[in-house]
Amino acid sequence: MQYNPGWNNSSVNLLHVRAVGPSDTLHYIWSSIGAPTVLLVATENTSSALCVNWTQLLSPAPAGAIWIDPPSSVVYSTAVVFTKVFEYSEAKTLEEFFYPTYDLSEFSWDSINHTLNHTALTAEFTGIPATDPSGSFSNGSLAFRVTAYKASGRDGPLPSLLHTANSSKVEFVLAGVAPRGNNSQFVLEVATVEETGVAQKVRSVRSIDDEYTPTIFEMLSLVAESQNDSSTLSFLQWKATAYGSPFLASIQCRSRGLQAANWTLPVPSIVHAYFGEDVGSTYTISAINISFGGEDGKVYQEKRYLSWSALLGFGQPPRDTFSPLVISIMAVALGTPMVMLLMGSCVVLFAQRKRYSEYEPIN
């Protein structure tokens, strides 16, 4: 993990996570310049490196300020941008009333230097609006907690996402932010940038197994698929739940459809720095809204805490399977009636045979 490589000022945040394989390198580049963003770049080179022209990056025209050396080693690149947070209240007439939008490109972000943990591979981007007329953030903040992994495994905290060494986790957290309505609910807007010939799709997988995430049976994934061979290039994966406290209080989580973005990404940003000024015309920008809300928004009203976790990475998203414990329980649950049925059948056959054997044979 590298913090602001080649720059000694902590007034901006750029975090570089590099994973080196036998024949390739994966780059995750996180930044709060503009809206919070992560670039995902895959290369066919074990020595590919991130290069940053800081003077150009922080200028009004940052195009070309970020690149991977050697450029010819790049085989795939994409970006995920967390652009806005909407807050709304649902009236008794079921009409939604939206409050002024929180534009994350207009937030003031703390330095992540004091939250950077090179052992745990974690960092936290924490911000508040540059202007806060309602005072909602006077005792609260919004954060994106980033985690990289050294090996495959499963997270301990809920929702206990299954991960690989090539993936990373982002946790969106609202803590202490005062709602502007009596039953406020929140929506996080997520945008993606994809190359020509790559399409975004939303997948939903349901399972009867809720061993690691109690009462939650749906896993959602936003995947990038190549239109040439339908192979999956990258993913953003999450369980259909959020949490209203660090440990309990599940909050309903829904995705509100994937659509082409009809707006421009904030400038400057690392998206423009890497993909260029014409990113909106030469690349495909899509957006999806993730909404969070319990019964009339009461969970957040009471706890003033919201946490939503998602996994992102290259290739196919991890797929949950039944653990040995669940398989054993199912085997016992399904096998026991079968054993009892077989034993009962044997007892009945034996009793019938014994009854008929009491009669003398007829000549």
C-alpha positions in Angstrom: 0.0 0.0 0.0 1.3 3.4 -1.0 -0.1 6.7 0.2 0.3 9.7 -2.2 3.3 8.1 -4.0 5.7 10.8 -5.0 3.9 13.6 -3.1 4.7 14.8 0.5 1.5 16.7 1.0 -1.5 15.2 2.9 -4.0 17.7 1.8 -5.3 15.2 -0.8 -5.7 11.5 -0.7 -4.5 8.9 -3.2 -4.0 5.3 -2.0 -2.3 2.7 -4.3 -2.8 -1.0 -3.6 -0.7 -3.4 -5.7 -1.1 -7.1 -5.9 1.6 -9.0 -7.8 0.9 -12.5 -9.3 3.1 -15.0 -11.1 2.6 -13.2 -14.5 0.5 -10.2 -13.8 -0.2 -7.2 -11.5 -3.5 -5.8 -10.2 -3.7 -2.1 -9.3 -6.3 -0.6 -7.0 -6.1 3.2 -6.9 -8.4 4.9 -4.4 -8.8 8.7 -4.1 -11.1 11.4 -2.7 -10.0 13.9 -5.3 -13.3 14.8 -6.8 -15.8 12.2 -5.7 -14.5 9.1 -3.9 -13.3 6.8 -6.6 -11.4 3.6 -7.2 -9.5 2.7 -10.4 -9.0 -1.0 -11.2 -6.2 -1.7 -13.6 -5.0 -5.2 -14.6 -1.7 -5.7 -16.4 0.2 -8.6 -17.9 3.5 -7.6 -16.2 4.8 -8.3 -12.8 6.7 -5.0 -12.6 4.1 -2.6 -13.9 4.0 0.6 -11.8 1.7 3.5 -11.1 2.9 6.9 -12.3 1.4 10.3 -11.1 2.1 13.8 -12.4 0.9 15.6 -9.3 1.0 19.1 -10.7 -1.2 18.1 -13.6 -3.5 15.9 -11.4 -4.3 18.9 -9.1 -4.9 21.3 -12.0 -8.2 22.0 -13.7 -7.2 19.8 -16.6 -5.9 16.6 -15.1 -6.1 14.4 -18.3 -3.1 12.1 -18.6 -1.8 12.8 -15.0 -2.2 9.1 -14.0 -0.9 6.2 -16.1 0.6 2.7 -15.7 4.1 2.0 -16.9 4.6 0.3 -19.3 1.2 1.4 -20.9 1.3 -1.6 -23.2 1.0 -4.0 -20.3 -2.5 -2.8 -19.4 -5.2 -5.4 -20.4 -8.2 -4.0 -18.7 -9.2 -0.9 -16.7 -12.4 0.3 -15.1 -13.5 2.7 -12.4 -16.1 2.8 -9.6 -17.2 6.3 -8.5 -19.4 7.1 -5.4 -21.0 10.2 -6.6 -23.9 11.3 -4.5 -26.0 10.5 -1.4 -29.7 11.2 -1.6 -32.0 11.6 1.4 -35.8 11.3 1.2 -38.9 10.8 3.2 -41.9 8.8 2.2 -45.2 10.4 3.0 -48.4 8.6 3.9 -49.5 9.1 0.2 -46.4 7.0 -0.7 -44.9 10.0 -2.5 -41.2 10.5 -2.0 -39.9 13.9 -0.8 -36.2 14.4 -1.6 -34.0 16.8 0.4 -31.1 18.7 -1.1 -28.6 16.1 -2.5 -25.2 15.5 -0.8 -22.7 15.8 -3.7 -19.7 13.8 -2.6 -17.4 15.8 -4.9 -18.2 18.9 -2.7 -17.2 17.2 0.5 -14.1 18.1 2.6 -12.1 14.9 3.2 -9.7 14.2 6.1 -6.3 12.8 5.4 -6.3 9.1 5.5 -2.7 9.0 6.7 -3.6 8.6 10.4 -6.0 5.7 9.5 -3.7 3.8 7.2 -2.8 0.4 8.6 -0.1 -1.4 6.6 -0.5 -4.6 8.6 -4.3 -4.9 8.4 -4.3 -3.3 4.9 -7.0 -0.8 5.8 -7.7 2.9 5.4 -10.6 5.2 5.9 -11.8 8.2 3.9 -13.8 10.4 6.2 -15.6 13.5 5.0 -18.2 16.2 5.7 -19.9 18.7 3.4 -17.9 21.8 2.7 -21.0 23.7 3.4 -23.7 22.3 5.7 -26.7 24.7 6.0 -28.9 22.2 7.8 -26.2 21.3 10.4 -26.8 17.6 9.8 -23.1 16.8 9.9 -22.4 18.9 13.0 -21.9 15.7 15.0 -21.5 13.2 12.3 -19.6 12.1 9.2 -19.6 10.0 6.1 -16.8 7.5 5.5 -15.6 4.9 3.0 -13.5 2.2 4.8 -11.2 0.3 2.4 -9.7 -3.1 3.0 -7.3 -5.1 0.9 -6.6 -8.8 1.4 -3.5 -11.0 1.5 -5.3 -14.3 1.1 -8.7 -15.8 0.5 -11.1 -16.0 3.4 -14.3 -14.6 4.9 -14.8 -11.4 6.8 -15.6 -11.6 10.5 -18.0 -8.6 10.8 -21.4 -8.8 9.2 -22.3 -9.4 6.4 -19.2 -11.7 6.4 -18.4 -11.5 2.7 -16.4 -14.2 1.1 -13.3 -12.7 -0.5 -10.1 -13.7 -2.5 -6.6 -12.3 -2.3 -7.3 -10.4 -5.5 -10.3 -8.5 -4.2 -10.9 -5.5 -1.9 -13.7 -4.4 0.3 -15.3 -0.9 0.7 -17.7 -0.1 3.5 -19.9 2.9 3.3 -20.7 4.4 6.7 -23.0 7.2 7.9 -22.4 7.8 11.6 -24.0 10.5 13.7 -25.5 12.4 10.7 -28.8 14.0 11.7 -31.7 13.1 9.4 -33.6 16.0 7.9 -36.9 14.2 8.2 -38.8 12.1 10.8 -38.5 8.9 8.6 -35.6 9.7 6.4 -34.1 7.0 4.2 -30.8 7.2 2.2 -29.7 6.3 -1.3 -26.0 5.9 -2.5 -25.4 6.6 -6.2 -22.6 4.5 -7.7 -21.2 5.1 -11.2 -19.0 2.9 -13.3 -16.7 3.7 -16.2 -16.2 0.9 -18.8 -14.2 0.6 -22.0 -16.0 0.1 -25.4 -17.2 -3.4 -25.8 -17.8 -4.0 -22.1 -21.4 -4.0 -20.7 -22.6 -3.8 -17.1 -25.2 -6.2 -15.8 -26.8 -6.8 -12.4 -27.0 -10.4 -11.2 -29.1 -11.7 -8.3 -28.4 -15.0 -6.6 -30.7 -16.4 -4.0 -29.8 -19.2 -1.6 -31.5 -21.1 1.3 -28.2 -20.8 3.2 -28.0 -17.8 5.7 -25.3 -19.3 7.9 -23.0 -16.3 7.6 -25.6 -13.5 7.2 -28.7 -14.5 9.2 -32.1 -13.9 7.5 -30.4 -12.6 4.3 -30.8 -14.9 1.3 -29.9 -12.7 -1.7 -26.5 -11.7 -3.1 -26.3 -9.0 -5.7 -23.5 -8.3 -8.2 -22.8 -5.6 -10.7 -20.6 -7.3 -13.2 -18.7 -6.1 -16.3 -19.0 -8.5 -19.2 -17.0 -8.5 -22.4 -19.5 -8.4 -25.4 -17.1 -10.5 -27.4 -16.9 -13.6 -25.4 -19.3 -12.9 -22.4 -16.4 -13.3 -19.9 -16.7 -11.4 -16.6 -13.9 -8.8 -16.3 -14.8 -7.2 -12.9 -17.5 -7.0 -10.3 -19.0 -5.1 -7.4 -20.8 -7.6 -5.0 -22.9 -7.1 -1.9 -25.5 -8.8 0.2 -29.0 -7.3 0.2 -28.7 -5.8 3.6 -27.1 -2.9 5.5 -26.7 -2.5 9.3 -28.0 0.1 11.7 -25.3 -0.6 14.3 -21.8 -2.1 14.2 -23.2 -5.5 15.2 -27.0 -5.8 14.7 -30.1 -4.0 13.4 -30.4 -5.1 9.8 -31.6 -2.5 7.4 -33.3 -3.4 4.1 -31.1 -2.7 1.1 -32.4 -2.5 -2.5 -30.8 -1.7 -5.9 -32.8 0.7 -8.0 -31.9 -0.4 -11.5 -28.8 0.1 -13.7 -29.0 2.9 -16.3 -26.8 5.0 -18.6 -25.7 8.1 -16.8 -26.9 11.3 -18.4 -24.6 13.5 -16.4 -20.9 14.2 -16.3 -18.5 13.0 -13.7 -16.9 15.7 -11.4 -13.7 17.4 -12.6 -11.0 17.2 -11.5 -10.9 13.5 -10.6 -8.7 10.5 -11.0 -11.2 9.2 -13.6 -10.3 12.1 -15.9 -6.7 11.9 -15.0 -6.5 8.2 -16.2 -9.2 7.9 -18.9 -8.9 11.5 -20.4 -11.1 14.5 -20.8 -13.5 12.8 -23.2 -14.3 10.0 -20.8 -18.0 10.6 -21.2 -18.0 10.2 -25.0 -15.3 7.5 -25.4 -16.2 5.3 -22.5 -19.5 4.0 -21.1 -20.7 5.5 -17.9 -23.5 3.7 -16.0 -25.1 4.4 -12.6 -27.0 2.3 -10.1 -28.7 3.5 -6.9 -28.4 1.5 -3.7 -31.2 2.4 -1.2 -31.2 1.8 2.5 -34.3 1.9 4.6 -36.1 -0.1 7.3 -39.6 0.3 8.5 -40.3 4.0 7.9 -36.6 4.7 8.3 -36.9 4.1 12.1 -33.7 2.1 12.4 -31.5 5.0 11.3 -33.6 7.4 13.2 -32.9 5.5 16.4 -29.3 4.5 15.9 -28.0 7.2 13.6 -25.7 4.7 12.1 -25.7 3.0 8.7 -23.1 0.6 7.3 -23.1 -1.1 3.9 -20.3 -3.3 2.6 -19.4 -4.4 -0.9 -16.6 -6.4 -2.4 -14.9 -5.4 -5.7 -12.3 -7.1 -7.8 -11.4 -8.7 -11.2 -12.9 -11.7 -12.8 -15.9 -13.7 -11.4 -17.2 -12.7 -8.0 -16.8 -15.2 -5.2 -19.7 -17.6 -4.9 -21.0 -18.9 -1.5 -21.3 -22.6 -1.1 -22.7 -24.7 1.8 -20.2 -25.1 4.6 -19.4 -28.6 6.0 -21.5 -27.8 9.1 -24.6 -26.9 7.0 -24.0 -30.0 4.8 -23.8 -32.2 7.9 -27.0 -30.7 9.3 -28.8 -31.2 6.0 -27.5 -34.8 5.8 -28.9 -35.5 9.2 -32.1 -33.7 8.6 -32.8 -35.5 5.3 -31.1 -38.8 6.2 -32.8 -39.5 9.5 -36.4 -39.7 8.0 -35.0 -42.1 5.3 -33.3 -44.3 7.9 -36.5 -44.4 10.0 -38.6 -45.2 7.0 -36.3 -48.1 6.0 -36.3 -49.4 9.6 -40.0 -49.2 9.8 -40.4 -51.1 6.5 -38.1 -53.8 7.8 -40.1 -54.2 11.0 -43.4 -54.4 9.1 -42.0 -57.0 6.7 -40.6 -59.1 9.5 -43.9 -58.9 11.5 -45.9 -60.1 8.4 -43.5 -62.9 7.8 -43.7 -64.1 11.4 -47.5 -64.0 11.3 -47.7 -66.1 8.2 -45.2 -68.6 9.5 -47.6 -69.6 12.4 -49.9 -71.5 9.9 -49.4 -75.1 8.9 -48.8 -75.7 5.3 -51.8 -77.1 3.3 -51.3 -80.4 1.5 
